[in-house]
Amino acid sequence: MAVFTNVSEADLAAWLTNYSLGELIELQGVSEGIENTNYFVTTDSGRYVLTLFEKLTPIELPFFLNLMAHLAGHGIPCPAPVANLQNNFLGELNGKPACIVSRLPGKSITQPSAAQCAAMGTMLGQMHSAGQSFDEQMLTPRGAAWRFYASQQVKKFLPPQDAALLESEVELHAKQPLLDIPRGAIHADLFKDNVLMEGDRVGGLVDFYFACTGSLLYDVAITVNDWCMGSDGKLDEERTRALLNAYHAVRPFTGKEAEAWPQALRVAALRFWISRLYDLHLPRDGELVVPRNPEPFKRILQNHIETKQPVWL
């Protein structure tokens, strides 16, 4: 956890009196997570996840909670926020904005098969399709302006060759944004650790707190860059083909999306190279999480530059 807010059973029991969830049976802290504090909660009505938001504000949070409620209402297996007695998804607990959501089945995986990648592609296509009727908007916090600002902060820590690569890619994607292709609500962080699998079935999509309004193709590229990547930083053709074909069967790619695919892969890799560089060299006060190595995403970006990847449909 970046910051851990302690919640006692007495604290939660009192808080739950404002919900129709029954009596508290068990409260268990969750060790995973970077941005928020999470607890598994069991009551006599079911199993839930309690989240206390350490950085996001009550002004920002309704978009994420309303999006999850919308998607869950359209059959997407994502955490469904529970409303309190005032019919609000968002409350406050121990001085932090807090919500409680349904707990989903499954567990994250580290080595997905082609069948699991296909299941992920199908689910991502279904999520994007369901999100088309969600009318709230949220500008991405990790867009061109952020890439420029963050790159300026971290490039002084890099060797000249890496700094030049970073600067040239930031400039390229600022001049050539992903335009004239389908947009909508995107997750923007669908790495393997944010997906719960039950065998070859997707049990749940979690951690929607980087979600925003953006290019659907960009969301696909973020997912492919993690789910279909080999240890050498190059895409595995079988897994990539499986994910993209499954997605395409649900929401067909447009001709302009096919043309923009190599660019989408590059900007998706750039976004995570920058964020990992920033977390490594400029950790926030109170940060307790070991930052992830930025080198794999630099290698992925370099490989995408060297080889323009086909859509593989």
Contacts in CASP RR format, 6 or more apart in sequence:
PFRMAT RR
TARGET T0000
AUTHOR 0000-0000-0000
METHOD contacts of the structure
MODEL  1
MAVFTNVSEADLAAWLTNYSLGELIELQGVSEGIENTNYFVTTDSGRYVL
TLFEKLTPIELPFFLNLMAHLAGHGIPCPAPVANLQNNFLGELNGKPACI
VSRLPGKSITQPSAAQCAAMGTMLGQMHSAGQSFDEQMLTPRGAAWRFYA
SQQVKKFLPPQDAALLESEVELHAKQPLLDIPRGAIHADLFKDNVLMEGD
RVGGLVDFYFACTGSLLYDVAITVNDWCMGSDGKLDEERTRALLNAYHAV
RPFTGKEAEAWPQALRVAALRFWISRLYDLHLPRDGELVVPRNPEPFKRI
LQNHIETKQPVWL
1 31 0 8 1.000
1 33 0 8 1.000
1 34 0 8 1.000
1 37 0 8 1.000
1 288 0 8 1.000
1 289 0 8 1.000
2 33 0 8 1.000
2 34 0 8 1.000
2 35 0 8 1.000
2 54 0 8 1.000
2 55 0 8 1.000
2 284 0 8 1.000
2 286 0 8 1.000
2 287 0 8 1.000
2 288 0 8 1.000
2 289 0 8 1.000
3 37 0 8 1.000
3 54 0 8 1.000
3 286 0 8 1.000
3 288 0 8 1.000
4 37 0 8 1.000
4 288 0 8 1.000
5 37 0 8 1.000
5 52 0 8 1.000
5 54 0 8 1.000
5 94 0 8 1.000
5 95 0 8 1.000
5 96 0 8 1.000
6 94 0 8 1.000
7 27 0 8 1.000
7 37 0 8 1.000
7 39 0 8 1.000
7 50 0 8 1.000
7 52 0 8 1.000
7 93 0 8 1.000
7 94 0 8 1.000
8 27 0 8 1.000
9 24 0 8 1.000
9 27 0 8 1.000
11 93 0 8 1.000
11 94 0 8 1.000
12 24 0 8 1.000
12 27 0 8 1.000
12 39 0 8 1.000
12 41 0 8 1.000
12 50 0 8 1.000
12 93 0 8 1.000
13 23 0 8 1.000
13 24 0 8 1.000
15 93 0 8 1.000
15 98 0 8 1.000
16 22 0 8 1.000
16 24 0 8 1.000
16 43 0 8 1.000
18 84 0 8 1.000
18 85 0 8 1.000
18 86 0 8 1.000
19 82 0 8 1.000
19 84 0 8 1.000
19 85 0 8 1.000
19 100 0 8 1.000
20 45 0 8 1.000
20 85 0 8 1.000
21 43 0 8 1.000
21 45 0 8 1.000
21 46 0 8 1.000
21 48 0 8 1.000
21 82 0 8 1.000
21 100 0 8 1.000
22 43 0 8 1.000
22 44 0 8 1.000
22 45 0 8 1.000
23 43 0 8 1.000
23 44 0 8 1.000
24 41 0 8 1.000
24 42 0 8 1.000
24 43 0 8 1.000
25 42 0 8 1.000
25 43 0 8 1.000
25 44 0 8 1.000
26 40 0 8 1.000
26 41 0 8 1.000
26 42 0 8 1.000
27 39 0 8 1.000
27 40 0 8 1.000
27 41 0 8 1.000
27 42 0 8 1.000
27 50 0 8 1.000
28 39 0 8 1.000
28 40 0 8 1.000
28 41 0 8 1.000
29 38 0 8 1.000
29 39 0 8 1.000
29 40 0 8 1.000
30 38 0 8 1.000
30 39 0 8 1.000
30 40 0 8 1.000
30 49 0 8 1.000
32 38 0 8 1.000
32 193 0 8 1.000
33 289 0 8 1.000
34 289 0 8 1.000
35 53 0 8 1.000
35 54 0 8 1.000
35 55 0 8 1.000
35 56 0 8 1.000
35 209 0 8 1.000
36 51 0 8 1.000
36 52 0 8 1.000
36 53 0 8 1.000
36 54 0 8 1.000
36 55 0 8 1.000
36 56 0 8 1.000
36 209 0 8 1.000
37 51 0 8 1.000
37 52 0 8 1.000
37 54 0 8 1.000
37 96 0 8 1.000
38 49 0 8 1.000
38 50 0 8 1.000
38 51 0 8 1.000
38 52 0 8 1.000
39 49 0 8 1.000
39 50 0 8 1.000
40 47 0 8 1.000
40 48 0 8 1.000
40 49 0 8 1.000
40 50 0 8 1.000
40 103 0 8 1.000
41 47 0 8 1.000
41 48 0 8 1.000
41 49 0 8 1.000
41 50 0 8 1.000
41 100 0 8 1.000
41 103 0 8 1.000
42 48 0 8 1.000
47 102 0 8 1.000
47 103 0 8 1.000
48 82 0 8 1.000
48 100 0 8 1.000
48 101 0 8 1.000
48 102 0 8 1.000
48 103 0 8 1.000
49 79 0 8 1.000
49 100 0 8 1.000
49 101 0 8 1.000
49 102 0 8 1.000
49 103 0 8 1.000
50 93 0 8 1.000
50 98 0 8 1.000
50 99 0 8 1.000
50 100 0 8 1.000
51 98 0 8 1.000
51 99 0 8 1.000
51 100 0 8 1.000
51 101 0 8 1.000
52 93 0 8 1.000
52 94 0 8 1.000
52 96 0 8 1.000
52 97 0 8 1.000
52 98 0 8 1.000
53 61 0 8 1.000
53 96 0 8 1.000
53 97 0 8 1.000
53 98 0 8 1.000
53 209 0 8 1.000
54 96 0 8 1.000
56 64 0 8 1.000
56 97 0 8 1.000
56 209 0 8 1.000
57 97 0 8 1.000
58 90 0 8 1.000
58 97 0 8 1.000
61 90 0 8 1.000
61 97 0 8 1.000
61 99 0 8 1.000
62 89 0 8 1.000
62 90 0 8 1.000
62 136 0 8 1.000
63 136 0 8 1.000
63 138 0 8 1.000
63 211 0 8 1.000
64 208 0 8 1.000
64 209 0 8 1.000
64 211 0 8 1.000
65 81 0 8 1.000
65 89 0 8 1.000
65 90 0 8 1.000
65 99 0 8 1.000
66 89 0 8 1.000
66 134 0 8 1.000
66 136 0 8 1.000
67 131 0 8 1.000
67 134 0 8 1.000
67 136 0 8 1.000
67 185 0 8 1.000
67 208 0 8 1.000
67 211 0 8 1.000
68 78 0 8 1.000
68 79 0 8 1.000
68 80 0 8 1.000
68 81 0 8 1.000
68 101 0 8 1.000
68 208 0 8 1.000
69 80 0 8 1.000
69 81 0 8 1.000
69 89 0 8 1.000
70 130 0 8 1.000
70 131 0 8 1.000
70 133 0 8 1.000
70 134 0 8 1.000
71 78 0 8 1.000
71 127 0 8 1.000
71 130 0 8 1.000
71 131 0 8 1.000
71 134 0 8 1.000
72 78 0 8 1.000
72 79 0 8 1.000
72 80 0 8 1.000
72 102 0 8 1.000
73 80 0 8 1.000
74 130 0 8 1.000
74 131 0 8 1.000
74 133 0 8 1.000
75 130 0 8 1.000
76 123 0 8 1.000
76 126 0 8 1.000
76 127 0 8 1.000
76 130 0 8 1.000
76 205 0 8 1.000
77 104 0 8 1.000
77 123 0 8 1.000
77 202 0 8 1.000
77 203 0 8 1.000
77 204 0 8 1.000
77 205 0 8 1.000
78 104 0 8 1.000
78 127 0 8 1.000
78 204 0 8 1.000
78 205 0 8 1.000
78 206 0 8 1.000
78 208 0 8 1.000
79 101 0 8 1.000
79 102 0 8 1.000
79 103 0 8 1.000
79 104 0 8 1.000
79 206 0 8 1.000
79 208 0 8 1.000
80 101 0 8 1.000
80 102 0 8 1.000
81 89 0 8 1.000
81 99 0 8 1.000
81 100 0 8 1.000
81 101 0 8 1.000
82 89 0 8 1.000
82 99 0 8 1.000
82 100 0 8 1.000
82 101 0 8 1.000
82 102 0 8 1.000
83 89 0 8 1.000
84 91 0 8 1.000
89 99 0 8 1.000
90 97 0 8 1.000
90 98 0 8 1.000
90 99 0 8 1.000
91 97 0 8 1.000
91 98 0 8 1.000
91 99 0 8 1.000
92 98 0 8 1.000
104 196 0 8 1.000
104 203 0 8 1.000
104 204 0 8 1.000
104 206 0 8 1.000
105 196 0 8 1.000
105 198 0 8 1.000
105 203 0 8 1.000
105 204 0 8 1.000
106 196 0 8 1.000
106 197 0 8 1.000
106 198 0 8 1.000
106 203 0 8 1.000
106 204 0 8 1.000
107 196 0 8 1.000
107 197 0 8 1.000
108 192 0 8 1.000
108 193 0 8 1.000
108 194 0 8 1.000
108 195 0 8 1.000
108 196 0 8 1.000
108 197 0 8 1.000
109 116 0 8 1.000
109 192 0 8 1.000
109 195 0 8 1.000
109 197 0 8 1.000
110 192 0 8 1.000
112 120 0 8 1.000
112 192 0 8 1.000
112 197 0 8 1.000
112 227 0 8 1.000
112 239 0 8 1.000
113 200 0 8 1.000
113 239 0 8 1.000
114 238 0 8 1.000
114 239 0 8 1.000
114 242 0 8 1.000
115 200 0 8 1.000
115 242 0 8 1.000
116 197 0 8 1.000
116 199 0 8 1.000
116 200 0 8 1.000
117 227 0 8 1.000
117 228 0 8 1.000
117 239 0 8 1.000
117 240 0 8 1.000
117 242 0 8 1.000
117 243 0 8 1.000
117 246 0 8 1.000
118 242 0 8 1.000
118 243 0 8 1.000
118 245 0 8 1.000
118 246 0 8 1.000
119 197 0 8 1.000
119 200 0 8 1.000
119 201 0 8 1.000
119 202 0 8 1.000
119 246 0 8 1.000
120 190 0 8 1.000
120 195 0 8 1.000
120 202 0 8 1.000
120 223 0 8 1.000
120 227 0 8 1.000
120 243 0 8 1.000
120 246 0 8 1.000
121 223 0 8 1.000
121 243 0 8 1.000
121 244 0 8 1.000
121 246 0 8 1.000
121 247 0 8 1.000
121 250 0 8 1.000
122 202 0 8 1.000
122 246 0 8 1.000
122 247 0 8 1.000
122 249 0 8 1.000
122 250 0 8 1.000
123 202 0 8 1.000
123 205 0 8 1.000
124 190 0 8 1.000
124 219 0 8 1.000
124 220 0 8 1.000
124 223 0 8 1.000
124 243 0 8 1.000
124 247 0 8 1.000
125 247 0 8 1.000
125 250 0 8 1.000
125 251 0 8 1.000
126 250 0 8 1.000
127 187 0 8 1.000
127 205 0 8 1.000
128 184 0 8 1.000
128 185 0 8 1.000
128 186 0 8 1.000
128 216 0 8 1.000
128 219 0 8 1.000
128 251 0 8 1.000
129 250 0 8 1.000
129 251 0 8 1.000
131 184 0 8 1.000
131 185 0 8 1.000
132 184 0 8 1.000
134 184 0 8 1.000
134 185 0 8 1.000
136 185 0 8 1.000
137 213 0 8 1.000
138 211 0 8 1.000
138 212 0 8 1.000
138 213 0 8 1.000
139 212 0 8 1.000
139 213 0 8 1.000
140 146 0 8 1.000
140 188 0 8 1.000
140 212 0 8 1.000
140 213 0 8 1.000
140 214 0 8 1.000
141 210 0 8 1.000
141 212 0 8 1.000
142 188 0 8 1.000
142 210 0 8 1.000
142 271 0 8 1.000
142 275 0 8 1.000
143 271 0 8 1.000
144 173 0 8 1.000
144 174 0 8 1.000
144 177 0 8 1.000
147 170 0 8 1.000
147 173 0 8 1.000
147 174 0 8 1.000
147 270 0 8 1.000
147 271 0 8 1.000
147 274 0 8 1.000
148 170 0 8 1.000
148 174 0 8 1.000
150 274 0 8 1.000
150 275 0 8 1.000
150 277 0 8 1.000
150 278 0 8 1.000
151 166 0 8 1.000
151 167 0 8 1.000
151 170 0 8 1.000
151 274 0 8 1.000
153 278 0 8 1.000
153 281 0 8 1.000
153 282 0 8 1.000
154 166 0 8 1.000
154 274 0 8 1.000
154 277 0 8 1.000
154 278 0 8 1.000
154 281 0 8 1.000
154 282 0 8 1.000
155 162 0 8 1.000
155 163 0 8 1.000
155 166 0 8 1.000
155 167 0 8 1.000
156 163 0 8 1.000
157 277 0 8 1.000
157 281 0 8 1.000
158 166 0 8 1.000
158 277 0 8 1.000
162 298 0 8 1.000
165 298 0 8 1.000
165 301 0 8 1.000
165 302 0 8 1.000
166 273 0 8 1.000
166 274 0 8 1.000
166 277 0 8 1.000
169 266 0 8 1.000
169 270 0 8 1.000
169 301 0 8 1.000
169 305 0 8 1.000
170 270 0 8 1.000
170 274 0 8 1.000
173 263 0 8 1.000
173 266 0 8 1.000
173 267 0 8 1.000
173 270 0 8 1.000
176 263 0 8 1.000
178 215 0 8 1.000
178 217 0 8 1.000
178 218 0 8 1.000
178 260 0 8 1.000
178 263 0 8 1.000
178 264 0 8 1.000
178 267 0 8 1.000
180 256 0 8 1.000
181 215 0 8 1.000
181 216 0 8 1.000
181 217 0 8 1.000
181 254 0 8 1.000
181 256 0 8 1.000
181 257 0 8 1.000
181 260 0 8 1.000
182 215 0 8 1.000
182 216 0 8 1.000
182 217 0 8 1.000
182 254 0 8 1.000
182 257 0 8 1.000
183 213 0 8 1.000
183 214 0 8 1.000
183 215 0 8 1.000
183 216 0 8 1.000
184 213 0 8 1.000
184 214 0 8 1.000
184 216 0 8 1.000
185 211 0 8 1.000
185 212 0 8 1.000
185 213 0 8 1.000
185 214 0 8 1.000
186 211 0 8 1.000
186 212 0 8 1.000
186 213 0 8 1.000
186 214 0 8 1.000
186 215 0 8 1.000
186 216 0 8 1.000
186 218 0 8 1.000
186 219 0 8 1.000
187 194 0 8 1.000
187 205 0 8 1.000
187 208 0 8 1.000
187 210 0 8 1.000
187 211 0 8 1.000
187 219 0 8 1.000
188 210 0 8 1.000
188 211 0 8 1.000
188 212 0 8 1.000
188 214 0 8 1.000
188 218 0 8 1.000
188 219 0 8 1.000
188 222 0 8 1.000
189 207 0 8 1.000
189 210 0 8 1.000
189 211 0 8 1.000
189 222 0 8 1.000
190 205 0 8 1.000
190 219 0 8 1.000
190 222 0 8 1.000
190 223 0 8 1.000
190 226 0 8 1.000
191 222 0 8 1.000
191 223 0 8 1.000
191 226 0 8 1.000
192 226 0 8 1.000
192 227 0 8 1.000
194 205 0 8 1.000
194 206 0 8 1.000
194 207 0 8 1.000
195 202 0 8 1.000
195 203 0 8 1.000
195 204 0 8 1.000
195 205 0 8 1.000
195 206 0 8 1.000
196 202 0 8 1.000
196 203 0 8 1.000
196 204 0 8 1.000
196 205 0 8 1.000
196 206 0 8 1.000
197 203 0 8 1.000
215 264 0 8 1.000
216 251 0 8 1.000
216 257 0 8 1.000
217 253 0 8 1.000
217 257 0 8 1.000
217 260 0 8 1.000
217 261 0 8 1.000
217 264 0 8 1.000
218 264 0 8 1.000
218 267 0 8 1.000
218 268 0 8 1.000
220 244 0 8 1.000
220 247 0 8 1.000
220 264 0 8 1.000
221 261 0 8 1.000
221 264 0 8 1.000
221 265 0 8 1.000
221 267 0 8 1.000
221 268 0 8 1.000
222 268 0 8 1.000
222 271 0 8 1.000
222 272 0 8 1.000
223 243 0 8 1.000
224 235 0 8 1.000
224 240 0 8 1.000
224 243 0 8 1.000
224 244 0 8 1.000
224 265 0 8 1.000
225 265 0 8 1.000
225 268 0 8 1.000
225 269 0 8 1.000
225 272 0 8 1.000
225 297 0 8 1.000
225 300 0 8 1.000
227 239 0 8 1.000
227 243 0 8 1.000
228 235 0 8 1.000
228 236 0 8 1.000
228 239 0 8 1.000
228 240 0 8 1.000
228 243 0 8 1.000
229 235 0 8 1.000
229 236 0 8 1.000
229 300 0 8 1.000
230 236 0 8 1.000
232 299 0 8 1.000
232 303 0 8 1.000
233 296 0 8 1.000
233 299 0 8 1.000
233 300 0 8 1.000
233 303 0 8 1.000
234 303 0 8 1.000
234 307 0 8 1.000
235 309 0 8 1.000
237 312 0 8 1.000
240 309 0 8 1.000
240 312 0 8 1.000
241 312 0 8 1.000
241 313 0 8 1.000
244 253 0 8 1.000
244 311 0 8 1.000
244 312 0 8 1.000
244 313 0 8 1.000
245 312 0 8 1.000
245 313 0 8 1.000
247 253 0 8 1.000
248 313 0 8 1.000
253 261 0 8 1.000
253 311 0 8 1.000
253 313 0 8 1.000
257 311 0 8 1.000
258 311 0 8 1.000
258 313 0 8 1.000
261 309 0 8 1.000
261 310 0 8 1.000
261 311 0 8 1.000
262 304 0 8 1.000
262 308 0 8 1.000
262 309 0 8 1.000
265 304 0 8 1.000
265 309 0 8 1.000
266 301 0 8 1.000
266 304 0 8 1.000
266 305 0 8 1.000
269 297 0 8 1.000
269 300 0 8 1.000
269 301 0 8 1.000
269 304 0 8 1.000
270 297 0 8 1.000
270 301 0 8 1.000
272 297 0 8 1.000
273 294 0 8 1.000
273 297 0 8 1.000
273 298 0 8 1.000
273 300 0 8 1.000
273 301 0 8 1.000
276 291 0 8 1.000
276 292 0 8 1.000
276 293 0 8 1.000
276 294 0 8 1.000
276 297 0 8 1.000
277 294 0 8 1.000
279 287 0 8 1.000
279 291 0 8 1.000
279 292 0 8 1.000
280 291 0 8 1.000
280 293 0 8 1.000
280 294 0 8 1.000
283 291 0 8 1.000
END
